[in-house]
Amino acid sequence: MSEEKSYEEKLAEFEARIERGEKIEPGDWMPDEYRRQLIRMISQHAHSEVVGMLPEGAWIPHAPTLRRKMILIAKVQDEGGHGQYLYHAAESLGVDREELIEALLEGRAKYSNVFNYPTLTWADIGMIGWLVDGAAIKNQTMLAHSSYGPYSRAMVRICAEETFHYKQGKEMITIYAKGTPEQRQMAQDALNRWWWPALMMFGPHDSDSPNTPVLMRWKVKTKSNDTLRQEFVNEIVPEFLALGLEIPDPDLHYDEESGNWIIGEIDWDEFWRVIRGNGPMNRDRLAARREAHEQGAWVREALEAYAQRQAQAEKN
Amino acid sequence: MRDTQWPRYEVFKQDRPDKPHEAIGTVHAPDPEVALLNARDVFVRRPECYNMWVAPESAVFKMTAYELETIPNWWEEDLPEDAAEQTYYIFNKQTQRRSMVAVTHVGEIKARSEREALRKAIESGQFVRKQAYMWWVVPESAITSSDEEDVLSMFEPAKDKTYRDQSYYTGRVFARRSQRRPEDIPLS
C-alpha cells in the first residue's frame, strides 16, 4: 500500500468518473458525504413506497368493480415491491434494512409528506395514480440517471412499473371528468385536495434545499426541485384543463415568453408542519405500520423455526 | 424488534430458456427455498420469468473494474495446499447504459478459489467483448435454482394479469413538452 492516494486525489478521480458518465458501484471508493446523502435519500424513498401502500390500501375493500379491485391490489403490491428494491439499494451502502425499518416505526425517519393526507373518496385513488404518481415518476425518471448504480437500476425498474399506476389513474379520472355531474364533482374535489400536496412532493425551493448543490455535483440528482416541479406543472396543467377540471390556484397563469405555467406560492408552513409530524394522517400511518409489523411477527417466527428445523434435518 | 434481518440472497432471473440469467436485486430470507418465493413476489409480479437462481450474498465475490485497477495484486491469497477445484459461475456487466440489471451470466470456470476463477476468467478473454465494469463470481454449490416444474405455478400466472401492464391502458404518459397552446384549452 505504498502508493496510497490522498483524499484529494481520490475525490478528483471519483468526480472525473462521474463526469465521464460512469456508474459508481458498491466497492468503489466514494466520499463519506456521497454515501450519507444516498442513504438518506434512498431510505426516505423506500419508506415512502411502504407508507404509500396505506392510503390506497384502505380502499381495496371498497373498490366499485372487480376490475378496479384487481388493479388497485396490483398497484399496492407494486409499492411494496418498490420499497424492497430501495431498501436493498440502501443496503448496498452498508446499512441494514432492519435499522431503517426501525427508524421508520419509531418515527425517526422521513417519508414523502403526500402520504400524510387522507383518501376521502374513491376518486382519490384515481387522482393519486395520475397526479401523485405522475409527480413521483417525474422525480424517478431523473433518478434513473443517478450516478449510483444500484439506485439507478432500482429506479429504472420502478419507472417501468409505475407507468401502469399513472395510466390507470388517468383513465379513471378521465372517465369521471366526462361522467355524471356527481362524478365530475368527485374528480374536481380530489384535484382540489391533492394538487398542492403533489406539488410539494418536489421538495422545498432550490434556495431552501441545502442538499441540492452537492447532489447535483455528484449527479445523484440531475435536476433541481424547482426545475422538476415546473416541468411537471407544464405537462399536467393542460391535461387537467382539457378535461374541464379547474386547478385550485387563482394565481395560475400561462407565461407566453417562457412557455411556462406559473403557479402561485406553495404554503410552505403547511409543508414544514406535515414534515415535522403534524399532518392530518402522520400518527395513523405510523400506527398502521407498527400494527402490520407486529401482526406479521408470527409469520417471521414460523419461517425462522422452519428454516432451523430444515437445517437440523440436513445435519442428521 | 430485531427480527427481520435474515441473510440476503442475490437473485438471478432468466426471462426465457434462451436468455442468460441476470442479477436483478436481493431479498432477505431464512433459507434458499423462502428466498426463491420472496424473489418471485418481489421481482416477478409481471412476466417474463422462466427460471430463477438465488445465492447467499455472502457467497458472491464481487469486484468492480475500479477495484481491479486500484487494488494492487488483488488476486494474491493463501490457498491451502489441498484446495480442490470446483465450478464457479461468472457474471459481468459490459455496458453503462440505463439498465435494471447489475450483471449477466457469461459462463463457468473451474478453479480452486473465487479469486483464481476471476483471474482465469479475465485472462481467458472469452467473457468480455470490449470492457467489463463489474465482475461477480459465485460457486456453483452456493446456487439454488427454481425447478422447471415450478414454472406453471410460480411464474406463469403473471402472464394473465394484463392490467399490470401499462400498454393495457390507452394514452401516453407525458407529452414531451406540452404541444397544446393555451388558447386551445377550454378555460372553464
Contacts between the chains, C-beta under 8 A, distances in Angstrom:
chain1	res1	chain2	res2	distance
A	1	B	72	7.7
A	3	B	72	7.3
A	17	B	66	7.5
A	21	B	96	6.4
A	22	B	96	6.2
A	22	B	133	7.5
A	23	B	96	6.0
A	23	B	133	7.2
A	25	B	64	4.7
A	25	B	66	7.5
A	25	B	133	7.3
A	25	B	134	5.6
A	26	B	62	7.3
A	26	B	64	7.9
A	27	B	62	6.1
A	27	B	63	7.0
A	27	B	64	5.0
A	27	B	66	7.6
A	27	B	67	5.4
A	28	B	64	5.3
A	28	B	66	4.7
A	28	B	67	7.0
A	29	B	66	7.2
A	29	B	70	7.5
A	67	B	163	7.2
A	70	B	161	7.6
A	70	B	163	6.1
A	71	B	163	5.2
A	74	B	45	7.3
A	74	B	161	6.4
A	74	B	163	6.5
A	74	B	164	4.9
A	77	B	45	6.1
A	78	B	45	6.5
A	78	B	164	7.7
A	81	B	41	7.4
A	81	B	42	5.1
A	81	B	43	7.6
A	81	B	45	6.2
A	84	B	25	7.9
A	84	B	27	7.2
A	84	B	42	5.0
A	85	B	25	5.8
A	85	B	42	7.5
A	88	B	8	7.5
A	88	B	25	5.5
A	88	B	26	4.7
A	88	B	27	7.7
A	91	B	8	6.9
A	91	B	26	7.2
A	96	B	5	5.5
A	97	B	4	6.9
A	97	B	5	6.5
A	97	B	28	6.7
A	98	B	2	5.9
A	98	B	4	5.3
A	98	B	5	3.8
A	101	B	4	6.6
A	102	B	1	6.1
A	102	B	2	7.8
A	105	B	1	7.3
A	134	B	173	8.0
A	134	B	174	7.8
A	137	B	173	7.1
A	138	B	174	8.0
A	144	B	98	6.2
A	145	B	98	7.3
A	149	B	102	7.1
A	149	B	134	7.9
A	150	B	102	7.4
A	152	B	98	7.3
A	153	B	25	7.8
A	153	B	99	6.3
A	153	B	100	5.4
A	153	B	101	6.9
A	153	B	102	6.3
A	154	B	25	7.3
A	156	B	98	5.7
A	156	B	99	6.4
A	156	B	100	4.7
A	157	B	24	7.5
A	157	B	25	8.0
A	157	B	100	4.3
A	160	B	100	7.4
A	161	B	45	7.7
A	161	B	46	7.3
A	161	B	164	7.9
A	163	B	166	4.0
A	163	B	173	5.7
A	164	B	163	7.8
A	164	B	164	5.8
A	164	B	165	6.4
A	164	B	166	4.4
A	164	B	168	7.4
A	164	B	169	7.3
A	166	B	166	7.8
A	166	B	173	5.8
A	167	B	166	5.2
A	167	B	168	7.9
A	167	B	169	3.7
A	167	B	171	6.5
A	167	B	173	7.0
A	168	B	163	7.5
A	168	B	169	6.0
A	170	B	169	7.5
A	170	B	171	6.3
A	171	B	169	5.2
A	171	B	170	7.3
A	171	B	171	7.4
A	174	B	171	8.0
A	234	B	177	7.3
A	234	B	178	5.6
A	235	B	174	4.9
A	235	B	175	6.2
A	235	B	177	7.9
A	235	B	178	6.0
A	237	B	178	7.9
A	238	B	175	7.9
A	238	B	178	4.9
A	238	B	180	4.7
A	238	B	182	7.5
A	238	B	185	5.7
A	239	B	175	8.0
A	241	B	185	4.5
A	241	B	186	7.0
A	241	B	187	6.5
A	241	B	188	7.7
A	242	B	180	7.2
A	242	B	185	5.8
A	242	B	186	7.4
A	244	B	186	6.3
A	244	B	188	5.3
A	245	B	188	7.8
A	246	B	188	5.9
A	254	B	182	4.4
A	293	B	1	7.8
A	297	B	3	6.6
A	300	B	3	5.5
A	300	B	4	6.3
A	301	B	3	7.5
A	303	B	29	7.9
A	303	B	30	5.1
A	303	B	34	5.8
A	304	B	3	7.9
A	304	B	6	7.8
A	304	B	30	5.2
A	306	B	30	7.4
A	306	B	31	7.8
A	307	B	30	3.5
A	307	B	31	4.1
A	307	B	34	7.0
A	308	B	30	7.9
A	310	B	31	6.2
A	310	B	33	7.8
A	311	B	31	7.4
